[in-house]
Amino acid sequence: MRAEMVRVLDQAAVVHAEFGVDGLRERHQCLVRAAWRERALGRAEDGVARVSALIAELGALEGPDAMRLLRAAEEVRSRL
């Protein structure tokens, strides 16, 4: 079930990416939740890689929302 949830969260993140900046917060939430699921499945490295890719994406953006999400993603990565 948890492995299936990772797939569903990845699909949701793709859908939110189609909305560009307007879907950024929701995409962030999906990818962070998927990373925590990966950790719960014993695949913490995969979760770290997922959040690291998100951090790279957020680092290329400007604005207070992107910076807030970037800091949150960095915090998650440090805990995984």
C-alpha positions as CSV (number, residue, x, y, z in Angstrom):
1,M,0.0,0.0,0.0
2,R,2.7,2.5,0.9
3,A,4.6,1.8,-2.3
4,E,1.4,2.5,-4.3
5,M,1.0,5.7,-2.3
6,V,4.4,6.9,-3.6
7,R,3.3,6.3,-7.2
8,V,0.0,8.2,-6.6
9,L,1.9,11.1,-5.0
10,D,4.3,11.2,-7.9
11,Q,1.4,11.3,-10.4
12,A,-0.3,14.1,-8.4
13,A,3.0,16.1,-8.4
14,V,3.1,15.8,-12.2
15,V,-0.5,17.2,-12.4
16,H,0.4,20.1,-10.1
17,A,3.5,20.8,-12.2
18,E,1.2,21.5,-15.1
19,F,-0.1,24.6,-13.2
20,G,3.4,26.1,-13.0
21,V,4.0,28.5,-10.1
22,D,0.3,28.2,-9.2
23,G,0.7,24.5,-8.4
24,L,4.1,24.9,-6.6
25,R,2.8,24.5,-3.1
26,E,0.8,21.4,-3.9
27,R,3.6,19.9,-5.9
28,H,6.0,20.5,-2.9
29,Q,3.5,18.8,-0.6
30,C,3.2,15.7,-2.8
31,L,6.9,15.3,-3.3
32,V,7.7,15.8,0.4
33,R,5.0,13.2,1.4
34,A,6.4,10.8,-1.2
35,A,9.8,11.2,0.3
36,W,8.6,10.4,3.8
37,R,6.8,7.3,2.4
38,E,10.1,6.3,0.8
39,R,11.8,6.6,4.1
40,A,9.1,4.5,5.8
41,L,9.7,1.8,3.1
42,G,13.4,1.7,4.0
43,R,14.4,3.7,0.9
44,A,15.6,6.9,2.6
45,E,18.1,7.5,-0.2
46,D,15.3,7.7,-2.7
47,G,13.4,10.1,-0.6
48,V,16.5,12.3,-0.2
49,A,17.0,12.2,-4.0
50,R,13.4,13.2,-4.6
51,V,13.7,16.2,-2.2
52,S,17.1,17.2,-3.6
53,A,15.5,17.4,-7.1
54,L,12.7,19.6,-5.6
55,I,15.3,21.8,-3.9
56,A,17.1,22.3,-7.3
57,E,13.8,23.2,-8.9
58,L,12.9,25.6,-6.2
59,G,16.4,27.2,-6.2
60,A,15.8,28.3,-9.8
61,L,12.7,30.2,-8.8
62,E,12.3,33.6,-7.3
63,G,9.8,35.0,-4.9
64,P,8.9,34.6,-1.2
65,D,6.7,31.5,-1.7
66,A,9.5,29.7,-3.5
67,M,12.1,30.7,-0.9
68,R,9.8,29.5,1.9
69,L,9.2,26.2,0.2
70,L,12.9,25.9,-0.5
71,R,13.8,26.3,3.2
72,A,11.1,23.8,4.1
73,A,12.4,21.2,1.6
74,E,15.9,21.7,2.9
75,E,14.7,21.0,6.4
76,V,12.9,17.8,5.3
77,R,16.0,16.6,3.5
78,S,18.1,17.1,6.7
79,R,15.6,14.9,8.6
80,L,15.4,12.1,6.1
